[in-house]
Amino acid sequence: MSDLPNCPKCNSEYSYEDGNMLICPECAHEWSKDAAVDNDDAERVFKDANGNVLQDGDTVTVIKDLKVKGSSSVVKVGTKVKGIRLIDGDHDIDCKVPGIGPMKLKTQFVKKV
């Protein structure tokens, strides 16, 4: 089909050329044609506040009261969150917090149980 590489961000095969750049229509990521795509070998390691390596499905505990944006609710210290999912971005953990619902958390505010 096409000789163009898949998107390094979302792995979409529908990337296209625009001048000196490659563009992904699915996630709108842009990258240079000249940039080597060797980032597949180096996978990101997620660590909790104590430096323990986190994996998908782990159970973590919140180590600091966290205000819920747009609400008067607070995630209290010691709240256990089961079955986390690690994602790329500013907030590394996608999970369901008991009593609050679906949320994204930063790894720096949790510790592995």
C-alpha positions as CSV (number, residue, x, y, z in Angstrom):
1,M,0.0,0.0,0.0
2,S,2.3,2.8,1.2
3,D,5.9,3.0,2.1
4,L,5.2,5.6,4.9
5,P,5.8,4.5,8.5
6,N,3.0,4.1,11.0
7,C,2.3,6.9,13.4
8,P,4.7,6.7,16.4
9,K,2.0,8.0,18.7
10,C,-1.1,5.9,17.9
11,N,0.4,3.3,15.4
12,S,-2.1,4.3,12.7
13,E,-1.2,3.1,9.2
14,Y,-2.9,6.1,7.5
15,S,-0.1,8.6,7.8
16,Y,0.5,11.0,4.9
17,E,3.2,13.4,3.7
18,D,2.8,17.2,3.8
19,G,6.0,18.8,2.6
20,N,8.8,17.7,4.9
21,M,6.5,16.4,7.6
22,L,4.5,13.2,8.1
23,I,1.0,13.6,9.6
24,C,-1.4,11.2,11.2
25,P,-5.1,11.9,10.4
26,E,-6.3,9.9,13.4
27,C,-4.5,11.6,16.3
28,A,-3.1,14.7,14.5
29,H,0.5,13.9,15.4
30,E,3.1,15.4,13.2
31,W,6.7,14.3,12.9
32,S,9.7,14.9,10.6
33,K,10.4,12.5,7.7
34,D,14.1,12.7,8.6
35,A,13.5,11.7,12.3
36,A,14.5,8.1,12.9
37,V,11.8,6.1,14.5
38,D,13.9,4.0,16.9
39,N,11.7,4.7,20.0
40,D,10.1,1.3,19.8
41,D,13.0,-0.3,21.6
42,A,12.9,2.1,24.6
43,E,9.6,1.5,26.4
44,R,8.5,4.0,29.1
45,V,8.8,2.7,32.7
46,F,6.2,4.0,35.1
47,K,7.2,4.3,38.8
48,D,5.2,5.2,41.9
49,A,6.2,7.8,44.5
50,N,8.6,5.3,46.2
51,G,10.3,4.2,42.9
52,N,8.5,0.9,42.5
53,V,7.7,-0.1,38.9
54,L,4.0,-0.1,38.1
55,Q,2.2,-2.4,35.6
56,D,-1.3,-2.6,34.2
57,G,-3.7,-4.2,36.6
58,D,-1.7,-3.2,39.8
59,T,-3.4,-2.0,42.9
60,V,-2.2,1.4,44.2
61,T,-2.9,3.6,47.2
62,V,-3.3,7.4,47.1
63,I,-0.6,9.1,49.3
64,K,-2.1,12.7,49.3
65,D,-5.6,14.2,49.4
66,L,-6.4,15.0,45.7
67,K,-9.1,17.6,44.8
68,V,-11.4,16.5,42.0
69,K,-11.5,19.3,39.4
70,G,-15.0,20.7,38.8
71,S,-16.3,19.1,42.0
72,S,-16.2,19.5,45.8
73,S,-15.2,15.9,46.2
74,V,-11.7,14.8,47.4
75,V,-9.9,11.6,46.9
76,K,-8.6,10.9,50.5
77,V,-5.2,9.6,51.5
78,G,-5.2,5.8,51.7
79,T,-7.9,5.2,49.0
80,K,-7.1,1.9,47.3
81,V,-7.5,1.9,43.5
82,K,-7.6,-1.6,41.9
83,G,-6.9,-2.5,38.3
84,I,-5.0,0.5,37.1
85,R,-4.3,1.1,33.4
86,L,-1.0,2.9,32.4
87,I,-1.3,5.5,29.6
88,D,1.0,8.1,28.1
89,G,0.4,11.7,28.9
90,D,0.5,14.1,31.8
91,H,-1.7,11.9,34.0
92,D,-0.2,8.4,33.7
93,I,-2.9,6.3,35.3
94,D,-6.4,5.7,34.0
95,C,-8.6,4.1,36.7
96,K,-11.9,4.0,38.6
97,V,-11.7,5.5,42.1
98,P,-14.2,4.1,44.6
99,G,-16.8,6.6,45.5
100,I,-15.7,9.0,42.7
101,G,-15.7,7.2,39.4
102,P,-13.4,7.2,36.4
103,M,-10.3,9.3,36.8
104,K,-6.8,9.9,35.7
105,L,-4.0,10.1,38.3
106,K,-0.4,11.0,38.3
107,T,2.1,8.3,39.3
108,Q,3.8,10.7,41.8
109,F,0.7,10.7,44.0
110,V,0.3,6.9,44.4
111,K,2.2,4.0,45.9
112,K,2.0,0.3,44.9
113,V,0.3,-2.0,47.4
